[in-house]
């Protein structure tokens, strides 16, 4: 028997972990879990488009349906069941209080077409959240409507494009994007009609300042910088970078995906930033990943504030109202969404911010950085840190410690599954070979971090001892074993087809 598979059982089950077939494989089209009367004859109003054959849905009883989806849910890994060291994608505990507030009928049952007089409380939430975001960043204006981080990037770059066009500077169509920026940055710039010029990093994992300044010319519209960057490091030359950008007549876009590492500790306006999106679904305790939706409000400097998209909330003598059309000296570049943004996420974020307070947010970002440096200190002797010195909210290692072992970063990550841990981010950022990017977040205790470190250190020792087969055959204990991920990506099976009927021999 291959060492890749544990001893099988007669059913394929492993104790109480039931081998779960597809629901189509369980059900039968001739069965139904409900008893409905035959419909009365009615005239055909489908214009000849009535279904002529069975629809193909599986027939199951209610207990079968409930058991199927319950068992599927037990195969999921979630923040409520374990630690997520997923670098560059903050996966922290979300207080249930915030979820409960978002489900209050006065918030959950609203409709975007309601008259403003009936939604004053909702508009007050948006207005207060805007005030907090502006206060934490020191910026002039905020657009709440972007629906995710990349959508916020698009908002910021559209504002830059509008500002350039307004001053007749349509010859600036180049955006500088450092190698350590998030991967969505160049795609966003291209979508806005800009050409992307890459900027290399230096030996410290930061932007090469000399190369950056050499790339600035009168064709540069702006720069898209991530800080802390995707190597988990603070860009220590950020003031020199922003001064050079502005001296060249360009704008400074800051990717705020890692704002959770510095929130409450620095106002990004003081760094010379013109636009930044904020991932509410990372920094301020709202759903993330498959639990979405997200929200990516974008804050703007005085230079870009007139170009903020519609709508936005204002408060005057008559109460709160949404500005849906151009007013005063505003020159909005348009709209980001059909309505007003992800309101449920606004409620969660404001609940988190107000329960934490400014001092709590300051403590949270500090704990995130402390936890990451704890991982760096405990793992640094056995693994190979990619860069010298302390990190910010995530610790980055490469695969040099695996050299000569026959074990790859992917193998190491697969073995972590058997130890009960979700793997860290692999092979990202691309500037580091065999990257292993770990973000512990501020909500993990020292005990949970120690358990994780103990497992990683044990795996590193096993790899260095020469037991490559242990890794190349992992995982052994998951519901599904090692998959051919390359083939799955290139030839995905997106639709289940029933097996072809077999014919009896004649």
C-alpha positions in Angstrom: 0.0 0.0 0.0 1.2 3.5 -0.8 2.4 5.5 2.2 0.3 8.3 0.8 -2.9 6.7 2.0 -3.8 5.5 5.5 -5.3 2.1 6.1 -8.8 2.2 4.4 -12.1 1.3 6.0 -14.8 -0.8 4.3 -17.0 2.3 3.9 -14.3 4.9 3.2 -15.4 6.6 6.4 -12.8 7.4 9.1 -14.5 7.1 12.4 -17.1 9.9 12.6 -15.6 11.7 9.5 -18.1 10.4 6.9 -17.0 10.0 3.3 -19.4 12.5 1.7 -20.6 11.8 -1.8 -22.0 14.6 -4.0 -25.7 15.4 -3.3 -26.4 14.3 -6.9 -24.9 10.9 -6.1 -27.1 10.5 -3.1 -30.5 11.7 -4.5 -32.8 10.1 -7.0 -34.9 12.2 -9.4 -37.9 10.0 -8.8 -37.9 10.8 -5.0 -39.2 13.9 -3.3 -39.1 15.0 0.3 -42.4 16.8 0.2 -45.9 15.8 -0.7 -47.6 18.4 -3.0 -50.9 18.1 -4.7 -51.0 17.9 -8.5 -51.4 21.4 -9.9 -54.6 22.2 -11.6 -54.6 22.5 -15.4 -53.7 26.1 -16.4 -53.3 27.7 -19.8 -49.8 27.6 -21.1 -48.3 31.1 -20.9 -44.7 30.0 -21.6 -44.8 30.5 -25.3 -43.7 27.0 -26.1 -40.7 27.2 -23.7 -42.1 24.7 -21.2 -39.7 22.1 -19.9 -40.0 18.9 -21.8 -37.8 16.6 -19.6 -36.7 16.2 -16.0 -34.8 19.1 -14.5 -32.1 16.8 -13.0 -32.3 17.8 -9.4 -31.7 15.1 -6.8 -34.6 14.0 -4.7 -33.8 13.6 -0.9 -35.7 13.8 2.4 -35.2 16.7 4.7 -33.0 14.7 7.1 -30.8 13.6 4.2 -30.4 17.2 3.1 -29.6 18.5 6.6 -27.0 15.8 7.3 -25.3 16.3 3.9 -24.7 20.0 4.4 -23.8 19.6 8.1 -21.2 17.0 7.2 -19.8 19.3 4.5 -19.5 22.2 7.0 -17.5 19.9 9.3 -14.9 19.5 6.6 -14.3 23.3 6.4 -11.4 25.0 8.2 -12.5 28.3 9.7 -11.2 30.9 12.2 -13.7 29.5 14.7 -12.0 26.1 14.6 -8.3 27.0 14.3 -5.4 29.4 13.7 -5.0 31.0 10.3 -1.4 32.1 9.8 -2.3 33.3 6.3 0.1 36.1 5.4 -1.0 39.2 3.6 -4.6 38.4 4.3 -5.6 39.2 7.9 -7.8 36.3 9.2 -8.5 37.3 12.8 -11.4 36.7 15.2 -14.4 38.9 14.6 -16.3 39.7 17.8 -19.8 38.3 17.7 -21.2 41.6 19.1 -20.5 43.3 15.8 -22.3 40.5 13.9 -25.3 40.9 16.2 -25.5 44.6 15.7 -25.5 44.2 11.9 -28.4 41.9 12.2 -30.6 44.3 14.1 -33.9 44.7 12.1 -33.4 48.5 11.9 -30.2 47.8 10.0 -30.7 44.5 8.3 -34.2 45.2 6.9 -33.4 48.5 5.1 -33.8 49.0 1.4 -31.7 51.5 -0.7 -34.8 53.0 -2.2 -36.3 54.1 1.1 -36.9 57.8 1.6 -34.1 59.5 3.5 -36.5 60.5 6.3 -36.9 56.8 7.1 -33.2 55.9 7.2 -31.7 58.6 9.3 -30.1 56.1 11.6 -28.4 54.3 8.8 -27.1 57.6 7.3 -25.8 58.5 10.8 -23.8 55.2 10.9 -22.2 56.0 7.5 -21.5 59.6 8.5 -19.9 58.6 11.8 -17.9 55.8 10.2 -16.6 58.4 7.7 -15.6 60.7 10.5 -13.6 57.9 12.2 -11.8 56.9 9.0 -10.9 60.5 8.3 -9.8 61.0 11.9 -7.6 57.9 11.8 -6.0 58.8 8.5 -5.9 62.6 8.7 -7.4 62.8 5.1 -9.9 65.2 3.6 -12.6 63.1 2.1 -13.7 59.5 2.0 -15.7 57.4 -0.5 -17.6 54.6 1.3 -19.0 53.0 -1.8 -16.1 50.8 -3.0 -17.1 47.2 -2.4 -13.7 45.6 -1.8 -10.0 46.4 -1.6 -9.3 46.2 -5.3 -12.5 48.3 -5.9 -11.0 50.9 -3.5 -7.8 50.9 -5.5 -9.9 51.5 -8.6 -11.6 54.4 -6.8 -8.3 56.0 -5.8 -6.7 55.7 -9.3 -9.8 57.0 -11.0 -9.6 60.1 -8.7 -6.0 60.5 -9.8 -7.0 60.2 -13.4 -9.7 62.7 -13.0 -7.4 65.2 -11.3 -4.8 64.9 -14.1 -7.5 65.4 -16.7 -8.9 68.4 -14.9 -5.5 70.2 -15.0 -5.0 69.2 -18.6 -2.1 66.9 -17.8 -3.3 64.0 -20.0 0.3 63.2 -21.0 0.9 61.5 -17.7 0.0 57.9 -18.2 2.7 55.9 -16.4 2.2 54.5 -12.9 5.2 53.2 -10.9 4.5 50.0 -9.0 7.3 48.5 -6.8 8.0 44.8 -6.8 6.8 44.6 -3.2 3.3 46.0 -4.0 0.1 43.9 -4.0 -0.6 42.1 -7.2 -3.8 43.9 -7.8 -2.0 47.3 -8.1 -0.7 46.9 -11.7 -4.0 45.4 -12.8 -5.9 48.4 -11.4 -3.5 50.9 -13.0 -3.9 49.2 -16.4 -7.7 49.2 -16.0 -7.6 52.9 -15.5 -5.7 53.4 -18.8 -2.2 53.7 -17.3 1.0 51.9 -18.3 2.8 50.2 -15.5 6.5 50.5 -14.8 8.0 48.2 -12.2 10.4 49.4 -9.5 12.9 46.9 -8.0 13.5 46.4 -4.3 16.8 46.7 -2.5 18.6 44.2 -0.3 16.5 45.3 2.7 13.2 44.3 1.1 12.2 47.9 0.6 11.8 50.1 -2.5 15.1 50.9 -4.1 15.0 54.7 -3.6 17.6 55.5 -6.2 15.8 53.4 -8.9 12.5 55.0 -7.9 13.8 58.5 -8.3 15.5 57.6 -11.6 12.1 56.4 -12.9 10.3 59.7 -12.2 9.7 61.9 -15.2 7.0 64.1 -16.7 5.1 61.1 -17.9 4.5 59.6 -14.5 1.0 60.0 -13.1 1.7 58.4 -9.8 3.0 55.6 -7.7 1.1 52.7 -6.1 2.9 51.7 -2.9 2.0 49.1 -0.3 3.1 50.0 3.3 3.8 47.9 5.2 4.8 46.1 2.0 4.1 42.5 1.0 7.4 41.4 2.6 5.9 42.5 6.0 8.3 45.5 6.2 7.7 49.2 6.8 8.9 51.4 3.9 11.3 53.5 5.9 12.0 55.9 3.0 8.3 56.7 2.5 8.7 60.4 3.2 11.5 60.7 0.7 9.3 58.7 -1.8 6.3 60.9 -1.4 8.4 64.1 -1.6 9.9 62.9 -4.9 6.5 62.0 -6.3 5.0 65.3 -5.6 8.1 67.2 -6.8 7.7 65.4 -10.1 4.0 66.6 -10.3 2.6 63.1 -9.7 0.3 61.6 -7.1 0.9 59.1 -4.3 -1.5 56.1 -3.9 -1.0 54.0 -0.9 -2.4 50.5 -0.8 -4.1 50.2 2.6 -4.5 46.5 2.7 -2.0 46.3 5.6 -3.4 49.3 7.4 -4.1 47.0 10.4 -0.4 47.1 11.2 -0.2 50.9 11.7 -3.8 52.0 12.5 -3.9 54.3 15.5 -0.1 54.9 15.2 0.4 57.0 12.1 -1.8 59.3 10.1 -1.2 58.5 6.5 -1.8 62.1 5.5 1.5 62.9 7.4 3.2 60.6 5.0 2.2 62.6 1.9 -0.4 60.2 0.7 -3.0 61.4 -1.8 -5.3 58.3 -1.8 -5.6 55.1 0.1 -8.2 52.4 0.3 -9.0 50.7 3.7 -10.0 47.1 3.8 -12.7 47.2 6.4 -12.9 43.5 6.1 -9.3 43.1 7.4 -8.7 46.0 9.7 -12.0 46.6 11.4 -13.5 43.2 12.1 -16.0 42.4 9.3 -16.4 39.2 7.2 -13.5 38.2 5.1 -12.8 35.7 2.4 -15.8 33.4 1.7 -17.7 35.1 4.5 -17.9 38.4 2.6 -18.8 40.8 1.3 -15.9 43.1 1.8 -15.7 46.9 1.8 -12.9 49.2 0.6 -13.6 52.8 1.5 -11.1 55.2 -0.1 -9.7 58.3 1.7 -8.5 61.2 -0.4 -6.2 64.2 0.2 -7.3 67.8 -0.3 -5.8 67.6 -3.8 -8.1 64.7 -4.8 -11.1 65.4 -2.5 -13.1 67.3 -5.2 -13.0 64.3 -7.4 -14.5 61.9 -4.8 -17.3 59.7 -6.3 -20.9 60.0 -5.5 -22.7 59.3 -3.2 -21.6 60.6 0.2 -23.4 61.5 3.4 -23.6 65.1 4.8 -25.4 66.5 7.8 -27.2 69.8 7.8 -30.0 71.5 9.6 -32.5 69.1 8.2 -30.6 66.0 9.2 -28.6 63.5 7.3 -28.8 63.2 3.5 -27.1 61.5 0.6 -25.5 63.7 -2.0 -26.4 62.0 -5.2 -25.7 64.9 -7.7 -22.9 67.4 -8.2 -23.0 70.2 -5.6 -20.8 73.2 -5.1 -17.2 73.0 -6.4 -17.2 69.2 -6.4 -16.1 67.4 -9.6 -16.9 63.7 -8.9 -15.5 61.3 -11.5 -18.7 59.3 -11.3 -20.0 56.4 -9.2 -18.5 53.2 -8.0 -21.7 51.2 -7.3 -25.4 51.4 -8.1 -26.2 52.1 -4.5 -24.2 53.3 -1.4 -21.7 50.6 -0.5 -21.8 47.5 1.8 -24.0 48.8 4.6 -23.8 45.7 6.8 -20.0 45.9 6.7 -20.3 49.6 7.8 -22.3 48.6 10.9 -19.8 45.9 11.8 -16.8 48.2 11.3 -18.3 51.1 13.3 -19.3 48.7 16.1 -15.7 47.5 16.2 -14.2 50.9 16.1 -16.4 52.4 18.8 -16.0 49.4 21.2 -12.2 49.5 20.8 -11.8 53.3 20.8 -8.7 55.1 19.6 -6.6 53.5 22.4 -7.9 50.0 21.6 -7.0 50.4 18.0 -3.5 51.5 19.0 -3.2 48.4 21.1 -4.5 46.1 18.4 -2.0 47.2 15.8 0.8 46.9 18.3 -0.3 43.4 19.3 -0.4 42.4 15.6 3.2 43.5 15.2 4.3 42.0 18.5 2.8 38.6 17.5 4.5 38.6 14.1 7.9 39.4 15.7 7.3 36.6 18.2 6.9 34.1 15.3 10.0 35.6 13.7 12.0 35.2 16.9 10.9 31.6 17.7 11.1 30.3 14.1 14.1 32.4 12.9 16.8 30.0 14.0 15.3 26.9 12.3 13.7 28.6 9.3 15.4 31.2 7.1 14.0 34.8 7.5 14.1 36.5 4.1 15.3 39.9 5.4 17.2 41.1 8.5 15.7 42.9 11.3 12.2 43.1 12.9 9.0 42.8 10.8 5.7 44.5 11.0 2.4 42.4 11.2 3.7 39.4 9.2 6.9 37.4 9.2 8.4 36.3 5.9 10.6 33.2 5.5 12.0 31.5 2.3 13.0 28.0 1.4 16.7 28.1 2.0 16.4 26.0 5.1 14.9 23.2 2.9 17.9 23.2 0.5 19.1 19.7 -0.1 16.2 18.0 1.8 14.1 17.2 -1.2 11.2 19.0 0.5 9.6 22.0 -1.2 7.5 24.9 0.2 4.4 23.1 -1.1 5.4 19.8 0.6 6.0 21.6 3.9 2.6 23.3 3.7 0.8 20.1 3.0 2.4 18.5 6.0 1.1 21.3 8.1 -2.4 20.2 7.3 -1.9 16.9 9.0 -0.7 18.7 12.1 -4.0 20.6 12.2 -2.9 24.0 11.0 -4.0 26.0 7.9 -0.8 26.6 5.9 0.7 30.1 5.7 0.7 31.9 2.3 3.0 30.1 -0.1 5.2 31.5 -2.9 4.1 35.1 -2.2 5.5 37.7 -2.4 7.0 36.7 -5.7 10.3 38.5 -5.0 11.2 35.8 -2.5 12.0 32.2 -3.6 9.8 29.6 -2.0 8.2 32.3 0.2 6.3 31.4 3.4 4.4 34.4 4.7 2.9 34.2 8.1 0.5 36.6 9.8 -0.6 35.7 13.3 -2.9 38.7 13.8 -3.6 40.4 17.1 -6.3 38.1 18.3 -4.1 35.0 18.8 -2.8 34.2 22.3 0.7 33.2 23.1 -0.5 29.7 23.7 -1.9 29.3 20.2 1.3 30.8 18.7 3.5 28.4 20.7 1.5 25.4 19.5 1.9 26.6 16.0 5.6 27.3 16.4 6.1 23.9 18.0 4.5 22.1 15.0 6.5 24.2 12.5 9.8 23.6 14.3 9.1 19.8 14.5 8.4 19.7 10.8 11.6 21.7 10.0 13.6 19.2 12.1 12.0 16.3 10.3 12.8 17.8 6.9 16.4 18.4 7.8 16.7 14.8 9.1 16.1 13.5 5.6 12.5 12.2 5.8 11.4 13.6 2.5 8.7 10.9 1.9 6.9 12.2 5.0 6.3 15.5 3.2 5.9 14.4 -0.4 3.1 12.1 0.6 1.3 14.6 2.8 -1.4 15.2 3.7 -2.6 11.8 4.9 -5.3 12.7 7.3 -7.4 15.2 5.4 -10.8 14.4 3.8 -8.9 14.6 0.4 -5.3 13.8 -0.1 -2.6 15.4 -2.3 -4.3 16.7 -5.5 -2.9 17.5 -8.9 -3.5 21.2 -8.5 -1.9 22.1 -11.8 -4.2 19.8 -13.7 -7.2 20.9 -11.7 -6.5 24.5 -12.5 -6.0 23.9 -16.2 -8.8 21.3 -16.7 -11.4 22.0 -14.0 -14.5 19.9 -13.8 -17.3 22.4 -13.2 -20.3 20.3 -13.7 -21.2 16.8 -12.4 -22.4 14.4 -15.1 -24.2 11.2 -14.2 -22.3 8.0 -15.1 -23.2 6.6 -18.5 -25.6 3.7 -18.2 -24.1 0.3 -18.8 -25.5 -2.1 -21.3 -26.0 -5.7 -20.5 -24.0 -8.2 -22.6 -26.2 -9.8 -25.3 
